[in-house]
Amino acid sequence: MSTTRGYTATKDQLLARLARIEGQIRGIEGMVRDDRYCIEVLTQITAAQAALDKVALGLLDDHAHHCVLGARTARERDEKTDELMAAVGRLMGRG
């Protein structure tokens, strides 16, 4: 039996976005291989991080709408909310 996730409806878009990010990372690898200027590499890293952040925010939104609001009991909703807040904390805490 297949489980429906919050992102199931947009899974193809999510996979396409992740494939583009993967391409960005390969591009950064090529820049390093080609000895490109440090700031140019850092700029591309920032762009890749921003793209990943956008994916993460979309997943958080999906989790809030599908998993938290769709919880069957108050206890399950509390557990899903705790998971959501822990995920937000991990995203904000990255250094």
N, C-alpha and C positions, 0 to 999 in steps of 0.2 A: 504494500500500500504506500502510495506517495504522499508525503507530507506537504501541505501548502504553507509556504513561507510568506512573509509580508512582501517580499520582492518578486514573488512568482509571476505576477502580471507584467512586470517590466524586466524579467530575467534576460531576455535577448538584448535589450538596451544596456543593461548592466554589464553583460559579457562583452558587448561591443566597446563600451567605455573602458573596461579593464584591458582589453586588447590594445586600445590606443595608448593607454598608460604604459603597458608593456613595451610598446614601440618607443615611447618617450625614454624609457629606461635604457633600452638598447642604444638609442641615439646618444644618451649621456655616456654610456660605455664607449661608444665610438669617438666621442669628443675627447675622452681621457686618452684613449689609444692614440689619437692624432695629436696629442699634446696641445689641445686648445687652451686658450687663456682661462685662468682660474675663475674669473668673474663670469665668463660666459657659461662655464660648467655649473657654477652655483646658481645662476639665473635659471638654467634648465631644471636643476634639482628643485628649486622653488616652485616652478610650474608643475612639475610632477607631483610634488607634495600637495599643491592646491587641487590638482585633479583628484588625487586620492581622498582629500578632505571632502570634496564634493560628493564622491561616491559614499563615503562614510556617513555624511549628513543625510543623504537619501536613504541609506539603510536604517539609520536611527529613526527617521520619519516613518518609514515602513513599519518598523518594530513598534513604534508608539501607536500607530493607527491599527495595525493588524493584531499584534500580539498583546499589547497592553489593553487597548480598548476592547479587544475581542475575547479577553479572558472570561472564563465562565463563572468564576467565583471571586469574591473580594480578596481572598488569600492568594489566589493565582495572580490577580491583578497587582497586588502588592509585590509579589515575587518578580513579576515581569517589569514592574517599575524600578525595583532595586537593580535588576540586570541592566536596564536602560541607563540609569544614573551611573552605575559602575562603568559602563562603556563610554559614557560622556566624560567621566573623570579620566579614563585612560587616554582618550583622544586629546583632552586638554593638557594632560600632564606630560606629553611627549616633549623631549628636550632636543 
